[in-house]
Amino acid sequence: MIRRFLVAVALFAPRLAVAVSALAFVATSVAAAETPAFSKWFKYESDIDTEWDVAGVPDQPMQVLIKRRNPQGPLKRVLVLYPRPSSAYDTAITEIFRVFAAKEINAEIEVLNFELKDARGREALKNAEKNKVELIFAMGSESAAWLYTHYQNGAIQVVTVCSKDPVQLGQMKDYDSGSGTNFAFTSLNVPIDVQMAYVAELRPELKNIAVLVDSKNVSAVQTQAKPIELYAEQHGIQVIWGAVDNPNAAREELQKIIPAAVKRMRETDPDLSKSLFWITGSTSVFREIRTINEYSDRVPVVSVVPEIVTKGNDTAVLAIGISFESNARLAAIYGARILDGTKAGSLKVGLVSPPDVAISFLKAREVGMRVPFSFFEIASFIYDYEGRAVRIATSRTEN
């Protein structure tokens, strides 16, 4: 009896192995089918699926096509140019979808990651003109700079999103005039005197400010790091440069940069009560907030990026800046106006005012920093002493 059973098992085992292998192949294929290729660089919040149909383009992993699920009104064609993946762009594109849905714009939106390749960018513009695209969103400072160089006075109107200050970058002469071209600019920056007014209230006797920036991020250096340096020098504050040279090794570099900065701070501020770390909008830097906190001792970490003030311990203590969501909402409003007939060149630089202030009282208590009550009154994002969100609301107006 046992021998017959063993023989039966021996005869059936190869068939069973084949069946299991086939099932594994099917499961893998299904999983691959459920995970679109574009998900490696293009992400958005799940609520978007109720209003929009998001689909990849066959054999084009760097391209996504988005259409309204229940279209009404005239069709508007829109192109969004990405230079690379970024969590900031995930937030921004989600907000653009929400605004367009709220305004009932029947848009067909093509999102293309051209990876800052000239040939691919030029081909995208050629196809956009051929397909009668009416609006281009330049996602990020790199896309804005590329389009400014290669497509100024082009046939299609352009709005910048998640881009640094165009006046400081030399793309606009001032904040109150339109470009007079096919460009409408929005800015992620808060004027330096406004930011420093908050800092003066936070640290009235500030002696040291360590500026953390990606040296390869030209826009962050020009519009966020250099202005801080100039302001500090004019007000007798020591600037300590913390520049990451290799974005791919930011963690390793920051593990050396932060302790060295703290050591220099102690030379003039032994108890570190008159010093700050200042994180610019360099993605490679601010995504390493855990590393920065690990080595910053009791020096408060302040950022221009509200999104890195969040629940739990991996957070900056405070942010004074423009959130990606706020900027994208303004850019989407500009885009809607253009699709309705407004000329991009007539729109002044889009500034969000007042800035988004974000506070983590958990982190403030940890480093022993007192948060002025006036900050609490105006803050858009507040996390309590347990790290829980107690205010997630923003008040944004267009200037």
C-alpha positions as CSV (number, residue, x, y, z in Angstrom):
1,M,0.0,0.0,0.0
2,I,2.8,2.4,1.0
3,R,4.7,1.5,-2.2
4,R,1.7,2.2,-4.4
5,F,1.3,5.6,-2.7
6,L,4.9,6.5,-3.2
7,V,4.8,5.6,-6.8
8,A,1.6,7.7,-7.3
9,V,3.3,10.7,-5.6
10,A,6.4,10.2,-7.8
11,L,4.2,10.2,-11.0
12,F,2.1,13.1,-9.9
13,A,4.9,15.4,-8.5
14,P,6.2,16.6,-11.9
15,R,2.7,17.6,-13.0
16,L,2.2,19.3,-9.7
17,A,5.4,21.3,-10.1
18,V,4.4,22.4,-13.6
19,A,1.0,23.5,-12.3
20,V,2.5,25.4,-9.4
21,S,5.0,27.0,-11.8
22,A,2.2,28.0,-14.1
23,L,0.2,29.5,-11.3
24,A,3.3,31.5,-10.1
25,F,3.8,32.8,-13.7
26,V,0.2,33.9,-13.9
27,A,0.3,35.6,-10.5
28,T,3.5,37.4,-11.5
29,S,2.0,38.5,-14.8
30,V,-1.2,39.7,-13.1
31,A,0.9,41.7,-10.6
32,A,2.9,43.2,-13.4
33,A,-0.2,44.1,-15.2
34,E,-1.7,45.8,-12.1
35,T,1.5,47.9,-11.6
36,P,1.8,50.3,-14.6
37,A,5.3,51.2,-15.8
38,F,4.7,54.9,-15.2
39,S,4.2,54.3,-11.4
40,K,8.0,54.4,-11.0
41,W,7.9,58.2,-11.6
42,F,4.2,59.3,-11.7
43,K,2.1,59.1,-8.5
44,Y,-1.1,60.8,-7.3
45,E,-3.7,60.6,-4.5
46,S,-6.3,57.8,-4.9
47,D,-9.3,60.2,-4.8
48,I,-8.3,61.4,-8.3
49,D,-9.6,58.2,-9.7
50,T,-13.2,59.2,-9.0
51,E,-13.0,62.1,-11.5
52,W,-10.2,61.1,-13.9
53,D,-9.2,58.0,-15.9
54,V,-5.4,57.6,-15.7
55,A,-3.8,55.2,-18.2
56,G,-0.4,54.4,-19.5
57,V,0.6,54.6,-23.2
58,P,1.6,51.3,-24.8
59,D,5.4,51.0,-25.2
60,Q,5.8,54.5,-23.7
61,P,6.7,54.1,-20.0
62,M,7.5,57.8,-19.6
63,Q,4.1,58.9,-20.8
64,V,0.6,59.0,-19.1
65,L,-2.7,60.0,-20.5
66,I,-5.5,61.4,-18.2
67,K,-9.1,62.0,-19.3
68,R,-12.3,63.1,-17.4
69,R,-14.6,60.2,-16.6
70,N,-17.7,62.1,-17.3
71,P,-16.7,64.8,-19.8
72,Q,-18.8,67.9,-20.3
73,G,-18.0,71.0,-22.3
74,P,-15.4,71.7,-24.9
75,L,-12.3,69.5,-24.8
76,K,-9.1,71.2,-23.7
77,R,-5.7,69.5,-24.4
78,V,-3.0,70.0,-21.8
79,L,0.7,68.8,-21.6
80,V,2.6,68.5,-18.4
81,L,6.4,68.2,-18.7
82,Y,8.2,66.4,-15.9
83,P,12.1,66.4,-15.7
84,R,12.2,63.4,-13.3
85,P,10.3,61.8,-10.4
86,S,9.6,63.8,-7.3
87,S,7.3,63.5,-4.3
88,A,6.7,67.3,-4.8
89,Y,5.4,66.7,-8.2
90,D,3.1,63.9,-6.9
91,T,1.5,66.5,-4.6
92,A,1.3,69.2,-7.3
93,I,-0.3,67.1,-10.0
94,T,-2.9,65.8,-7.6
95,E,-3.9,69.4,-6.7
96,I,-4.0,70.4,-10.4
97,F,-6.4,67.5,-11.0
98,R,-8.6,68.6,-8.1
99,V,-8.8,72.2,-9.2
100,F,-9.6,71.2,-12.8
101,A,-12.3,68.8,-11.6
102,A,-13.8,71.5,-9.3
103,K,-13.9,73.9,-12.2
104,E,-15.5,71.3,-14.4
105,I,-12.8,71.6,-17.1
106,N,-13.0,68.8,-19.7
107,A,-9.3,68.3,-20.1
108,E,-7.2,65.6,-21.8
109,I,-3.9,65.8,-20.0
110,E,-0.8,64.2,-21.3
111,V,2.0,63.9,-18.7
112,L,5.5,63.2,-20.1
113,N,8.8,62.7,-18.3
114,F,11.3,63.9,-20.8
115,E,14.2,63.4,-18.4
116,L,15.7,66.7,-19.5
117,K,16.7,65.3,-22.8
118,D,16.6,67.9,-25.5
119,A,15.5,65.6,-28.3
120,R,12.7,64.2,-26.3
121,G,11.6,67.6,-25.2
122,R,11.6,69.0,-28.7
123,E,9.7,66.1,-30.0
124,A,7.1,66.6,-27.2
125,L,6.6,70.2,-28.2
126,K,6.4,69.3,-31.9
127,N,3.6,66.8,-31.1
128,A,1.9,69.2,-28.8
129,E,1.6,71.8,-31.5
130,K,0.5,69.2,-34.0
131,N,-2.2,67.9,-31.6
132,K,-3.4,71.5,-30.8
133,V,-2.5,71.5,-27.1
134,E,-3.6,74.8,-25.5
135,L,-1.6,74.7,-22.3
136,I,1.7,73.4,-21.0
137,F,2.5,73.0,-17.3
138,A,6.2,73.1,-16.6
139,M,6.6,70.9,-13.6
140,G,9.6,71.9,-11.5
141,S,12.4,74.5,-11.9
142,E,14.3,72.3,-14.3
143,S,11.4,72.0,-16.8
144,A,10.7,75.7,-16.4
145,A,14.3,76.6,-17.2
146,W,14.4,74.2,-20.2
147,L,11.2,75.6,-21.7
148,Y,12.3,79.2,-21.0
149,T,15.4,78.5,-23.0
150,H,13.9,76.5,-25.8
151,Y,10.3,77.6,-26.1
152,Q,10.0,81.3,-25.1
153,N,7.5,83.0,-27.4
154,G,6.3,79.5,-28.6
155,A,2.8,78.8,-29.9
156,I,1.5,77.2,-26.7
157,Q,1.1,79.0,-23.5
158,V,3.1,77.8,-20.4
159,V,2.5,77.9,-16.7
160,T,5.3,77.0,-14.2
161,V,4.6,74.7,-11.2
162,C,6.8,73.9,-8.3
163,S,9.4,76.3,-9.6
164,K,11.7,78.6,-7.8
165,D,11.4,82.4,-7.9
166,P,11.5,83.6,-11.6
167,V,12.7,87.1,-10.7
168,Q,15.7,85.9,-8.8
169,L,16.4,83.4,-11.6
170,G,16.4,86.3,-14.1
171,Q,13.3,84.9,-16.0
172,M,11.1,87.9,-15.0
173,K,12.1,91.6,-14.4
174,D,9.7,92.1,-11.5
175,Y,6.7,90.6,-9.7
176,D,4.0,93.0,-10.9
177,S,4.3,92.8,-14.7
178,G,3.4,90.0,-17.0
179,S,6.1,88.4,-19.1
180,G,4.7,89.6,-22.4
181,T,5.5,86.2,-23.8
182,N,3.8,82.8,-23.7
183,F,4.9,82.3,-20.1
184,A,3.0,82.7,-16.8
185,F,5.2,82.2,-13.7
186,T,4.3,81.1,-10.2
187,S,6.9,81.0,-7.4
188,L,7.6,78.6,-4.6
189,N,9.6,81.2,-2.7
190,V,8.7,83.5,0.1
191,P,10.4,86.9,-0.1
192,I,13.5,86.7,2.1
193,D,12.6,89.7,4.3
194,V,9.3,88.0,5.1
195,Q,11.0,84.8,6.1
196,M,13.6,86.5,8.1
197,A,10.9,88.5,10.0
198,Y,9.6,85.2,11.3
199,V,13.1,84.0,12.1
200,A,13.9,87.2,14.0
201,E,10.8,86.6,16.2
202,L,11.8,82.9,16.7
203,R,15.4,83.6,17.4
204,P,15.9,87.4,18.3
205,E,19.6,86.9,19.1
206,L,20.4,84.6,16.2
207,K,24.2,84.1,15.8
208,N,24.5,81.1,13.5
209,I,22.5,79.7,10.6
210,A,23.6,76.6,8.8
211,V,22.2,76.5,5.3
212,L,21.6,73.0,3.9
213,V,21.4,72.9,0.1
214,D,22.2,70.6,-2.8
215,S,25.0,72.3,-4.7
216,K,23.8,70.8,-7.9
217,N,20.3,72.3,-7.4
218,V,21.0,75.7,-9.1
219,S,17.6,77.2,-8.5
220,A,17.7,76.4,-4.7
221,V,21.2,77.8,-4.4
222,Q,20.2,81.0,-6.3
223,T,16.8,81.7,-4.9
224,Q,17.0,80.2,-1.3
225,A,20.5,79.7,-0.1
226,K,22.3,82.8,-1.5
227,P,19.6,85.3,-0.3
228,I,19.9,83.9,3.2
229,E,23.6,84.3,3.0
230,L,23.3,87.9,1.9
231,Y,20.7,88.7,4.6
232,A,22.8,87.1,7.3
233,E,26.0,88.9,6.4
234,Q,24.1,92.2,6.5
235,H,22.8,91.5,10.0
236,G,26.0,90.1,11.5
237,I,24.9,86.5,11.5
238,Q,27.4,83.7,10.7
239,V,26.4,81.6,7.8
240,I,27.6,78.0,7.8
241,W,27.4,76.4,4.4
242,G,26.2,72.8,4.4
243,A,26.3,71.9,0.7
244,V,25.7,68.4,-0.5
245,D,27.9,67.8,-3.6
246,N,26.5,64.3,-4.6
247,P,22.7,64.1,-4.3
248,N,22.9,60.3,-4.5
249,A,25.2,60.2,-1.4
250,A,23.3,63.0,0.5
251,R,22.9,60.9,3.6
252,E,26.6,60.0,3.9
253,E,27.6,63.7,3.3
254,L,25.1,65.0,5.8
255,Q,26.4,62.7,8.5
256,K,29.6,64.7,8.3
257,I,28.2,68.1,7.4
258,I,25.8,68.4,10.4
259,P,28.2,67.5,13.2
260,A,30.8,69.8,11.8
261,A,28.2,72.6,11.6
262,V,27.2,72.0,15.3
263,K,30.8,72.2,16.3
264,R,31.2,75.6,14.6
265,M,28.0,76.9,16.2
266,R,29.3,76.1,19.7
267,E,32.3,78.3,19.1
268,T,30.1,81.4,19.4
269,D,27.0,79.8,20.9
270,P,28.0,77.2,23.5
271,D,24.5,76.2,24.5
272,L,23.2,76.3,20.9
273,S,20.3,78.6,21.9
274,K,21.1,81.1,19.2
275,S,21.6,78.9,16.2
276,L,19.4,77.3,13.5
277,F,19.6,74.8,10.7
278,W,17.9,76.0,7.5
279,I,16.8,73.4,5.0
280,T,16.2,74.7,1.4
281,G,13.9,73.2,-1.1
282,S,16.5,70.7,-2.3
283,T,14.8,67.3,-2.5
284,S,18.0,65.3,-1.9
285,V,18.5,67.3,1.3
286,F,15.0,67.6,2.8
287,R,14.2,63.9,2.2
288,E,17.1,63.1,4.7
289,I,15.3,64.9,7.6
290,R,15.8,61.8,9.8
291,T,19.6,62.0,9.3
292,I,19.6,65.8,9.9
293,N,17.7,65.4,13.1
294,E,20.0,62.6,14.2
295,Y,23.1,64.8,14.2
296,S,21.7,68.3,14.8
297,D,22.0,68.0,18.6
298,R,19.5,70.5,20.1
299,V,19.6,73.0,17.3
300,P,16.2,73.6,15.8
301,V,15.8,72.5,12.2
302,V,13.7,75.0,10.2
303,S,12.7,74.6,6.5
304,V,11.2,76.4,3.6
305,V,9.3,73.2,2.7
306,P,6.1,72.9,4.8
307,E,5.6,69.3,3.7
308,I,8.6,68.1,5.8
309,V,6.9,69.2,9.0
310,T,4.8,66.2,9.7
311,K,3.6,63.7,12.4
312,G,6.0,61.7,14.4
313,N,9.7,62.4,15.0
314,D,11.0,62.5,11.4
315,T,10.1,66.2,11.0
316,A,11.5,69.7,11.0
317,V,10.4,71.7,14.0
318,L,9.1,74.6,11.8
319,A,8.6,75.6,8.2
320,I,8.1,79.0,6.7
321,G,7.4,78.6,3.0
322,I,5.0,77.8,0.3
323,S,3.7,74.2,0.2
324,F,3.7,72.3,-3.1
325,E,-0.1,72.1,-2.8
326,S,-0.5,75.8,-2.4
327,N,1.7,76.6,-5.3
328,A,0.0,74.0,-7.5
329,R,-3.4,75.3,-6.7
330,L,-2.4,78.8,-7.8
331,A,-0.7,77.4,-11.0
332,A,-3.9,75.4,-11.7
333,I,-6.0,78.6,-11.3
334,Y,-3.7,80.3,-13.8
335,G,-4.0,77.4,-16.2
336,A,-7.8,77.5,-15.9
337,R,-7.8,81.2,-16.7
338,I,-5.6,80.7,-19.7
339,L,-7.8,77.9,-21.0
340,D,-10.7,80.4,-20.6
341,G,-9.0,83.0,-22.8
342,T,-6.5,84.9,-20.7
343,K,-3.1,85.4,-22.2
344,A,-0.2,83.9,-20.1
345,G,2.0,86.9,-20.7
346,S,-0.5,89.2,-19.1
347,L,-0.4,87.4,-15.7
348,K,2.0,88.8,-13.0
349,V,4.2,86.4,-11.0
350,G,1.9,84.1,-8.9
351,L,2.8,84.5,-5.3
352,V,1.0,82.7,-2.4
353,S,0.4,85.0,0.6
354,P,0.6,84.7,3.5
355,P,3.2,81.9,3.6
356,D,2.4,78.4,4.9
357,V,3.7,78.1,8.4
358,A,4.0,74.5,9.8
359,I,4.8,73.6,13.4
360,S,5.7,70.4,15.2
361,F,5.3,71.0,18.9
362,L,6.7,67.5,19.5
363,K,10.0,68.5,18.0
364,A,9.9,71.9,19.5
365,R,9.7,70.4,23.0
366,E,12.4,67.9,22.2
367,V,14.9,70.7,21.3
368,G,13.6,73.1,23.9
369,M,12.4,75.8,21.5
370,R,9.7,78.2,22.4
371,V,7.2,78.8,19.6
372,P,5.8,82.3,19.6
373,F,2.0,82.4,20.0
374,S,1.7,84.5,16.9
375,F,3.1,81.5,14.9
376,F,0.4,79.3,16.4
377,E,-2.3,81.7,15.3
378,I,-1.3,81.8,11.7
379,A,0.0,78.3,11.2
380,S,-1.5,76.2,8.4
381,F,-0.2,72.9,9.7
382,I,0.1,72.1,13.4
383,Y,1.2,68.8,15.1
384,D,0.8,68.5,18.8
385,Y,3.1,67.3,21.6
386,E,2.3,63.7,20.6
387,G,3.0,64.3,17.0
388,R,-0.6,64.2,16.0
389,A,-2.1,66.5,13.4
390,V,-4.4,69.1,15.0
391,R,-4.7,71.6,12.2
392,I,-4.4,70.8,8.5
393,A,-6.0,73.8,6.9
394,T,-4.5,76.5,4.8
395,S,-5.5,80.1,4.0
396,R,-4.1,81.1,0.6
397,T,-4.7,84.1,-1.5
398,E,-3.4,85.0,-4.9
399,N,-1.3,88.1,-5.3
